[in-house]
Amino acid sequence: MDDAVKQAMAKWPNVPHCFGWLGLDARGYWRMRDEAAQRLDQPGDRIAHVALLAFINRNYQSDAAGRWYFQNGPQRVYVNLEATPYIAHFDAEQGFVLHTGQRLDRLDAGWLTERGQLVLRAGACVALLDDRDTARCLPLLQIDGKPASDDALLDWLEQPGAAPPLMLAYCAQQHLLGRLAYDKLANHFGFVARPQPDPPV
């Protein structure tokens, strides 16, 4: 977190939190959701300002309830998540890189959804892979030590328990992939996709 943000929090500790105005889509784009976007339940406009994006990424975190937010000075701006708290991209040279810019140099676990989407966990970080990068990382998916073919992947997705184990080879490690329903991601990992204000005491 930026030092200037910490100072603002200390100076103005009781600023009301903000809900509904900021979103993170499934491709890792931050989106500003004005009143019209909120009313119509639309994703909002992509934020393109480079300095603002860097500021959001540096000050992005979660609270004890699993709600993710951007600490904007003394104010928490809670984030609507289309998918997971982080979105990963895949680059042949760098490997998996989060939308905030950090490289994942290790993984703890991985899953595929029923839609064939790759979900990664590294420590407390949970990330869905940008769907545009799925084809690039297919060589990392292996069955019996060999890259899994398209047919083998379909069999694995459609025949739970019957297909051989599917592994993700990454950073000299093999990770057994599990199955996880897309609509169960928030519950499984304990994050809140659409944060709401605390009820009045």
N, C-alpha and C positions, 0 to 999 in steps of 0.2 A: 504494500500500500504506500502511496506517495506521502512524504512527510507533510506536505501542505494539507493533504486531506486529514491526516491525524491531528494537525493543529486546529483545523476548522471544526472537527468533531469535539475537541476539548473546549473550544470557545463557545460553540452553540450545540450543546448536548441534546436538546429537546426538539429538534426540527422534525416535523411530521414526515413520515415515510411516504413514498410515491408508489402507486400501484397501477399497472396496466399500460404505462406509457412507453415501455421499452420491451422489445422482443428479440429472441435469438431463433433464427429459423434453422431448418434441418440441413442447410448447406453452410452454416457458420457465419451468416450475415446478421449484423446487428440492425434492428429496424426500429424506427421511431413511430409510435402509434398515437396519432393525434385523436381528438375526440370522435371524429368521423370513423376512423379505423376501429376504434374501440366499440363504437355503437353498432357497426356493421360486422364486427368480429373478423376484420381483415388483418393481414400481417403488418401493414404499415410500410413506410418508405425506407429503403436501404440507406444507412448512414455511410457516407463516402468520405467525410473529412478525416484525413489521415491522422492528424494530431488528436482528434476526439476519439477515434477508434483505439489509438494507443493508450489514451487515458482510461477508457472503459476497460480495456484488457488488463491493465495494471491493477485496477481497483475492483476486480470482479471476485466475489466470494459468496459464501453461503452462511445462513444463520443456523441455530440449533434445531429449527423445525424443518430444515431441508429446503428452505426457500433461497433462491439465488438472487443476488442483487449487485448493483454497481454503486459503490460508495462515492457519491458526487458531493465532495466537500462534506458538510455535516449531514447531508440527507442520503438515505438509502433509497435507491431507485430499483424496485423489485422487477425481475425479468420474467416475462412469459416465455416458456420454453416449448418450441414446437416438437422437439424430440428429447434430447438429453442436455445436461448442463454444459457439456463440451461437444464440439464437432471436430472430428479428425479429418485431415486430408492425407493423401499418400503420395510420396515423391520417391522415385527410384533411388535417389542418392541419400536423402535424409530419413526415409522411412515415414512413420506416422508423425504428423505435426498437428498440434491443436490449433483451433481457430484463433487462439490468443498468442500463437507464435512459439509455444514451447514444444520441443521435440520429445516424443516418448521413446526413451532409450531402453525401456523395459516394459513388459506387460505382466500382469498378474493373472488375467483370465480373458476369455473371449466367448462370444455367442453369435449365432445367426438367428435373425427373426424369421418368421414364416414368409416374409417378403424377400429373403436373401440378403438382408442388411446386416453388416458386420458391426457388432457392439464390442467395445474394448474397455477394460478396467485396468488402471495402473494406480495403486494406492486408493486414495479417495476420489480420483478422477474417473468419471464415466463418460465415454464419448461414442457417439454414432459416427460411422464413416460416411462422409459425403458420398451420395449415390453416384456422382460423376466419376469417382475414383475407384469404384468397385472393380472394374475390369483390370485396372493397373495392378491391383494386389492379388488377383486370382492365382498367380504362381506361388503365393505364400500358402495357399490352402492345399493340403496334402492328404492323401489316403494311401496307406501302405508305403509311405516314404516317397511317393511320387505325386506331382501336381495333379490335383483332382480335375477330371474332365467335366464339361458342362453336364453330361448325362449323369455322372456320378454325384454331382452336387444336387441335381434335381432328385435323384433317388434318396439322397441323404435327407433332404428337406421333406419329401413326401412319405417316407417310410421310416418313421421313428422306431428305433430299436432293431430294424432289419438291416440297415446299411452299416458298413464298417465305420470305425471312428474317424472323425474329421479333425485334422490337426492344423494349427496355424504356426508356421515356422517364421520366427522373428527374432532378430538379435541373438542368433545361435541357440535359441531355445525353442522347444516344441510345446504348444499349448493345446490341450484338448478342448475343442469347441463344444459348447452346450447349445441348447435350443431355448429361445425366450420369445414369447409373444410380444409384438410391438406395443400393444395396448397395456402391457403389464410392466413396462420399463420403469415408470415412476414408482410404482408400488414395490417392485423388486429391489431397486436401489435406494429408495427412501428419499427421493427428491419431489418437490412440488412443482408441477408443470405450470399452474396458474396461481401464483401467490395471492392471498387475500389478507386484508388487515386483521390484526388480532381482534377478537370480540371485546367489546367494552367490559371493563372490570366492574 
